[in-house]
């Protein structure tokens, strides 16, 4: 039987600090090796698989007054004697900055609040839902470098199957928001608007991850890197591994096709991804397209980026001219006619 703890206990005061060495090449004497490929991630999961018990199920984890998180999410924590804890984070769009954008801060807060005296952080699995009924969102293993005491950096994502997650935990997994979740009061419903946008019309990206290949917009390191690397996919990081020229052209064609058929709003993404799957695109291409069409992950920017600046930087590095972006529109309430007011 699962032991249920409905709310997380508050963080303890972390007055004691430890000296940390950065992980070079993913390995230190203190830390578990950091997987850098999907094959390595599979071995990593197999090495940590164990029957675990769910000891925390907090439907609105948001850290604490001392260590707040930028948003909230459902936190399930699974533990077993002699095994590394596993944190499963599940979030929907209305709960603040996404798990993708805030992965480091969210995982660091869980480590500080729930396992403050352990040398290694809990293993981190996350699932970003478009809505409460989303059954297609993938699970992801996110691994990090440890920059300092209880502070994680440089996330890397590895897509997981449901079976892999269940093997890791030793039990069936609940990847939803949970029966105890109470959504916030509804704002006026917004609908996504998919547009074809020239990259020149987007704001300047300011990447905060991948410092080796995205060191800064005016950095001499950036100029040197891209003078010595052709404008094509490179293995340095997930963002640069994708062929954004081909993927953007595909996304644009899918949006234009949907518009020709009169589709709008939430109907476009499922139609586009279904067509991409029917065309036989690879799983990695489908996921990259998912990040463009998902309302929670799509490139969204006005004067600055809400989502997508790392993808846009990689697109610029590869010479992409236009791509698909998402903006949000609140349909106006129809003005009542004179007869209705009479």
N, C-alpha and C positions, 0 to 999 in steps of 0.2 A: 504494500500500500504506500502511496506517495504521502510524504509529510508536507503539508501546505503551510506556508508562512505568508499571510496576505500582504504584509507591508514590510519594507526593508527597515532594519534598525538604523538609527542615525550614525553618521560617521564618528569615529573616535578622534580625539585630538592627536594629530600626527606631529608630535614635537621632536621625535627621534628621526634622524635622516641617515641614509646609508650612502656610501660612496659607490658610484656606478661607473663602469667602463663602457663606452659605446660598443655595440655589437659590430664587428668588422667582418664582412662577408657572411654575416648571419650567425656567427658562433662566438660564444665566450665560454670561459670555464664555468660560469655561473648559470648561464641561460640555456634552455633547450634550443637546438639548431632551428634557424628561421627558414622555413621552406620558401624556395624561390621559383618553383615550377609546379604545375598541376600534379605531375608525377611525384614530386617531393611532398606535396601536400597530402596525397593519398597515403604515402608511407608515414607521414607525420600523424595522420588520423589513426592509422592502424596501430601505431605505437602507443597511442593514448586511449584506445578503446577500452571501456570498462563498464560494468553495470553500475550506474549511478542512481542516486535518489534525488528527487527535486526537493530542495530545502528552502527555496525562496520563489515566490510567485507574486511579484509586485507589478500591478497593472499600470502604475504611473510613476516609475522610478525617475527621479529628477535630482539625484545627489542629495546634498544637504546644504544647510546655510553656509557651512565652511567650504564645502566642495560642490557647488552647484553645477549642473549640466546645462547646456544651451537649450535643451528641449526635454521632452519626456518620452518614455517608451516602456513597453512591457519587458520586465527583466525576469527571466527564469534562471535560477542557479542550480546546477546539478553537481553533487559531490559524492565522493566515495573514499574510503580509507585507502591511502597509498596512491591515489590517482589525482591528477591535476583537476581542479574544478573547471567546469564549463559554464560560461555565461551565454544565454541565448537572448538576444535583443530583437524585439518585434515592434515596428512603428508604422503608423499611418500618417498621412500628410498633414493632418491638423494638429500634430503634436510638436511643432517647432522644426528647427533645422534637421535635415534628414540624417539618418545613420551614416550615409555615405559622406556627407560633408563634415559630420562631427565625430567620426569613428574614434579618433584618438582621444578626444575629450570624454566621450561617453565611456569608453573602455577603461580609461584612467580613473574615472570617478567610481566605477564599480570595484576596481582593484582597491582603491583607498577606503571605500565604505565597507566592503564585505570581507576582504582578505588582506588587511593592512600589514600583517606581520609575515606574509609569505614572500619568498624571494622572487617567485615568478607570478605574473598576472594570470588570472583565469584564461583559459582558451576562449576565444571570442567568435561566436557564430551570430550572424545578423540576418534579418529578413525585412526588407522595406516593402510595405504593402501600398498599392494605389488606393485601396478602399477596404472596408471591413470584409467584403465578399471576395477579395482577391485570392484566388487559389493557384495562380500561375507564377507568382513572384518566387525567385530562387532563394535558397539558403546560400550564404557565403561564409566561408572561413576567412577571417581577417587576421593577419599576423602583423606584428609591429617590431620596431626597434625600441629598446629602452634607452631614453636619453638621460634620465636622471631618476631620482627616487619617485616611484609611482607615476612617472610621466612617460607616456608612450608616443612614438612618432613613426613616420614613414610606413603607413598602412599598405598592405598588399592583399588583394582580394583573390580568392580561389572559390570558384563556383562549386557547390556541393549538391548531390542528389539527396532526396529524402532518405534513401536507404543508408547513405554514408552517415548522415546525422544520427539516425537511429542506431547504427552500429557503434558510433562514438559514445552515445549516451547509454546504450544497453536497454532502451525502451522506446516505445512509440513517442513521437514528438508532436506537441501542439504548437503549430506555427502561426496561430491566429492571435488576435488581440485579447482573447480570453473572455469568458462569460461575465467576469466582474468589471469589465471596462465600461466606463461611462463617457461617451464622447462629449466634448465641449458643446455649448450651445451653438446651434448652427448659424453661421453668417449667411447673408444672401448668397445663393448658389452661384459659383463662378464656373464657367466652362472653358476648357483649354482651346486655344486658337493656334493651329499649326501654320507657320509661315515659312516661306523660303527667303532666307536672309543672307545678303552678302556679308562675308566676314569683316570687310572693311567698315560695315555699319555697326558692328558690335564694339563695346568698350574694350580698352586694353586689358588683356588678362593679367592677373598678378598671382601666379601660381604659388601656393604655400607648401606643396609637396614635390617630391622628386627633385631635390636640389642639384643633383649632378647633371641632369639633362634639361631642367627648367630652373636655372639659377637666378633668373630675374630678367626683366625685359630689356634693360640697358647693360647687362653684364657682358664684359669681354669674353667670359667663359661661354656664354650663349652664342656669341658671334663665332668664336673659334669652333664650338661643337658643330654648329650647322654649316660652317664652311667646309668641315672635314667629313660631314655625313650627308649623303645625297638626300633629296626630298622624297623619301620613301619610308615604309615602315622599318623600324629598328627594334632590337630586343631589349632596349634599356629599361622600359617600363610598360605597363599595360596601355597607357595612353598612346605611346609611340608605336606599339606593336600593331595597332589597327591600321588598315588601309582606308583612311578617312576620305580619300578622293573617291574611291569606289563606293564606300558606304554612304557618303553624302549624296552621290548621284543616285544611288538606289533609293534612299529615303525621299529625295525630292520627287523621283518618279512615282513613288507610292502615294505621296501627298497629293500630287497633281491628279493621279488616277482617282483617289477618293473624292477630291473636289469635283471632278467631272461627273461623278456618280451622285453628287448632291450630299455627300456625307459631311457632317460638322461635329465639333466638340468631341465628346467621349467616344463617338462611334469610329473615329479615324484610327486610333492606335490598334485596337484588336483586328480591324480589317487589314491594316498595313502589315502587321506581324504574321497574320494567317497567310497572306499572299507571299511573304518572304519565305515562310516555311514550305509552302506549296512549290516554290521555285527551287527548292533543294539547297538553300543556303546552309552553310555550316553552323553548328551550335555557337561557335564564337562570333560569327557574323550576326546571328539572330540576337545574341545578347547585346552586342554593340548597338544594333538597331533599337533594341528595347530601351537602352539608355537615352536614345534620341526621342522615342515616342512615349515613354512612360511619363505621365503628368508629374510624377514625383521626382524624376531624374532628368527630364528634358532640358536642353540648353535654354535658360531663361535669363534675360538681361535687359535692363533699361539703361540707366546711367552707370550701373555696376552689375556684377553677376550675382544672381541668386543661385544658379546652378550652371556648371559647365565650363568654367574657365580653364581647367586643365585640358579638357577635350579640345576647346577652341585653340589653345596654345599649340597643341599637337597638330591640329588641322593647319594652322598658320605655318608651322614648321614644314609641313608636307605640301604647301602650296595650294590648299583647298580654297576655292573662290567663294562658294556659297554652301549653306547647309540648312537643315530644318531646325527651327527654334519654336519654343512654346511661349505664348503669352496668355494672360488670363483676362476674361471679359465677364462682367456681370450684366446679364440681359436686363434692360430697363423694364420696369413694370409698365405695362400698356396703360396709356392715358384713357380713363373712362370716357365714353361718348356722352353727348348731351342727354340722350335718352336714358342712359344708365344713371346719370346724376339726378334726373327728374323724379 
